[in-house]
Amino acid sequence: MNKINVFAFVVGLFVMLVMTVAATSAAPAAQASKGDADRGEYVFALAGGCGCHTDSAGFLAGDQEGNAANITSDAETGIGDWTDEEIIDAIRLGVDRDGRRLARMPVEVFSQISDQDMYDMVAYLRTIPAIENEITDPDTSDLEEFELESDPPARAPTRGLARGEYIAQALAHCGDCHTPPNTAFMAGGPHPGFNFVPNITQDNDTGLGEWSEEEIAEFLQTGDKPDGTQIEPGPMLGIIKGSFSKWTDDDALAVAAYLKTVPAQTLGAPASADDESAQTLPQTGDAGNSVQTALVALALFAAMLLTMGVTLRMRVRRRGNR
């Protein structure tokens, strides 16, 4: 085998390798159809454990007074015979399998949960024991139809500030509870659903301005404040003990780092016209799209090398035939 043949052979192998890696990297969309129940249990904890759906009837069996549906695997009164897509539409769009609007679903934030996190969480929900508990559908005729403003990411960010923002906004939906109507983002104050919620902006006097990231992370996982006291019994302590206590240290710190970026507002400060509370969440998991773009460019470069090798080989052959 001469030098030209060797060159063409090596370049060909390189092209095949790059194209294989590029195809593998582009696989998340296909993998999104396969949920992992174990990972879904952790995503469920990041989302606060869907506490609204648990009452005296049992875990996730619904709450009639709170208009929260039975989301156990019971086929008659729960979601046991729903498809993955129907469950995801209920979470993201706030509609049931017949297209009717569901009450009290925080679709504005849940709509940005990544595809893979959704499928994983659905896989976990399918492991919840069935509990027969009929919940009467409330009248939701006054609710407007929700439409997605942007496509959710295929995968969630896995580290850093982007990870913290994603957890705080899309999954734990901190702003949904800590931003009462007509109030600045996360400024707290009187709340129609919780009586009163704390200010978790960076205000030094009424918020978390003087808390360190480590202190915020510790609070999220234990309910313990920097002064050594614990949060008063209530919905937040229940969420911490039932869900947030299961967060990894890295995720708790990522959320803390994000909260340290929330602009300071006094307790209950009114929302302003330029309030940017509806921040745009990351649309990709880490640098996934950048990696795929780089691999495609590399593949094109390899193809160019192969073309050059074939062209050079043909020229050498022509000269040999003269």
N, C-alpha and C positions, 0 to 999 in steps of 0.2 A: 504494500500500500504506500503510494507516494505521499509527499507532504500535503498536496492539495486535497487528496482523499481524506487524510487524517483531519485536516482542518474542517472540511465539510462535515465529517462524522461527529467531531467534537461539538461544533456549533449546533448541529441537529439535536444532539442530546441535551444541550443547554436550553434550546427552545422548548423541547418537550418538558423539561423540568420546570421551567418558569411558568409555562401554561398550566401545568398541573397544580403548582402552588397557587397561582392566580385563581383557578377554578375552586380550589379548596377554600381560599380566603373569602370568596364570594358566596359561600354556602349558608350564612346565617338565615337568609330568607327561607330556604328550604328546611333548615333545622327548626325554624320557628313553629312548625306544625307538630313538634314533639315536645311535650312538656315534661319536666322532671318534678315529681311530687316532693322529693326531699328539698330541692332548692325552692320549690314553690311555697313550702312551709316557712322558709326564711323570708321570702318576699311578702308573704302574708303578715309576718311579724313586723316588717318594715312599714307595712300599710296600717299598722295599728290594730290588726286582728279583727277588723270589721265588727267592732264591738256593738254597733247599732243593731246587729242582727241576732244578738243573744239576749234572751230574757228567761223567765221562769220555765219555759217549755224545754229548754236545753240549748246546748252549744250550737249557734248559728241556725236555730229553728225558727227565728223570726220574732218580731215584737209588734203585736197588733197596735198597741197604743202609739208606738213610734213609727208606724207605717213601714216597718222594715221586713222584707220578704224572708221566707224560709229558704235558706241556701244550702241545706243539707242535701244528701244524695237521694232523698225520698222522691220516688217517681211521680207520686200523685200530688203532693203539696209542696215539694221542693224543686230542685233542678236536676233530678236524677236522670231524666230522659232528654235534657237539653243537649244540643251539640256544643262543641267548644266555641264555635263562632257566635252562637246565640248567647252564651254566657258572657263572652267578651263584649258583645254589643250592649248587654245590660250594664256592664261596668263602665264602658267607655261612652256610650251614647245615652244611657239611662232609659232604655226601652226594653220591654219584655219580648218574648218570642213572637208575639202577635203585633209588635210595633207600637204598643201602648206605652206612654210615658210613665216611668217609675218615679215615685216620690223621694225626695231628699237625697238623691245620688249626686255626689260632688263631681259631676262629669267634666266640669271645666278643668279640673286637675287630673282626674283619673284618665282622661282622654289622652294624656301624654305618657302613660305607662308604656314601656317598651313592649314590642311584640313578644319577645322571649319571656319577659317577666309575666306577661299575661298568660301565656300558655303554661308556664310553670305553675302559676297560682291556680289556674283552672284544674291542672292535674292534681294539685293538693286538695282542692275543694271536693274532688271526686272521691277522696279517701275518707271524708267526714261521714260517720255513721248516719244512716237515714233516721229522721224523726218525723213522724206524721204530725203536722201542725198547720192547719189551714189558716192562712192570713187573708182577710178580706181586702181586696184591692181598694185603695182610697180613690177619691175623685181627683184626677190630675188634669182635668180638661182645661184648667187655667194656666198650665205650664206650657211654655213655648218649646217647640222642637229644637233640640240641640244639634248643631252641625260642627264637625271638626274644622278648625281654622288652619291646621297644619297636620301633616302626617306624623304619627308617633315614630320614635326611633326604632330601628330593628332590634338593637340591643342597648342596654343601659350603660352609662359610663361606669367604670370600675374603680376609679380612684380620684383623689384630689377634690378640688372645689366643685368641679362639674358633678362628681358623684354626690357630694353633699347637697347641692342645689336640687338634683334630681330626686333624692330621697325626701328632702324637706317639702318640695312642692308637689311632685307627682304622686308619691306613695304615702308618706305620712301626712300630707296635705295640712301642714302647720298653718299656712295662711288662711285656710278655710275656717278654722276655729278661732284663730287669734286676730282675725280681721272682721270685727262686727260690721253690719251694714253702715255705709257712709263714713267709714273710719279709715284712716291711713293704714297702709300695709303692715300688718302684725302689731299695730299699736295697742291692741286690747281694749278693755273697757266693758261696759254693759253689753250683754249678748242675749238675744232673744231665746237662743237654744240652751245656753249654759249659765244664765244669770250674770256671770262676770268672768272675763278671761284676762290673764296677765298680758302686759306689754313685753314682747320679746324682741324689740328693736334694740339699737345700741345706745338708747338714752341712758345716761349715767344715773339719773335719779329714780326713774320709774321702770327702766328696762334692764337689759343685760350688759350695759356698757362697761361695768366694772368687773364683770365675770370673765375669767380666762377661758380659752377654748377647752382646756382640760376640765375646768369646773362645770362648763355647760355639758360636756360629754358625760361626766360623772352623774350629773342630775338626770340626763336623759335615760341612763341605764339603771339608776337606783332611786331617784326621787329625792336625793340628798342635796341640800343647798350648801353653798360655800360656808355658811355659818354653822354647819353641823346639824341643823334641824331638817326635818323632812317635810315635804309638801303635804298640805292638808288632805284628808281623805276626800275623794271626789273622782270625777271622770278621768282626770289626767293621771292620778296615781294608779287607777285601775288599768289604764293603757300602758303605763310604765311597767307595772308588775306582770301584766299579761302578755306584753309584746315587746316594748322597747328594751326591756331587760335582756332580751335575747339577741340584741344587736351586737355585732362585733365591735371591738374597740376602734378599729379603723373607720367603720361606718359612722359610729357616734362622733368621732373626731371630725370626720368630713362634714357632717351636718353642723357641728359646732363652728367649724371654719366658715361655712356658708352664712350662718346666723350672724357672725361677726361682720359680715359685709352689708347687712340690712341697715339702711340709713336710720339714724336716730329720730324718733318721734316721741312726743310726750304722750302719756297715757290717755287713750281715747281721742287722740288728735283727729280732727275731721280730714277726710280725704280731699286732696286738692285736684284741680283740673289736670295737672301734669303728673299725678301719682302714677308711678310705673309698677304698680303691684302685680299686674298681669305680665310678668317677665317671661320672655321666651326661653323655654327649656332647651337644653342641648338636643340636637336632632340626630346625633350619632353617638354610638358608644365609643368613647375615647377617640382614637385617630383611625377608626376602622376604614372610613372612606378614603382617607389619605393613603393608607397602606395599599388599598386596592388600586388606587390611581397609580401609585408608584409601580406596582407589579405589572399593571397593563403597559405602562411606559417601558418597563424593562423587557416585557415580552415583545413589544414592537421593535426595540433596539436589537433584540436577539434575532428577530425575523430579518431585520435589515442586514445583520452580519451573515446570516445564512444565504441571503440573496447575493451578497457580495462574494461569498465563497463559491457559490454555484457559477456566477458570472466569470470569476477568475479562472475557475476550472475549465469552462468552455473556451476561454481565450487561449489557455495553454494548449488545449487539444487542437485548436485551429492552427496554432503555430507549429505543432508537431506534425500536422498533416501537410504542411507546405513543403 
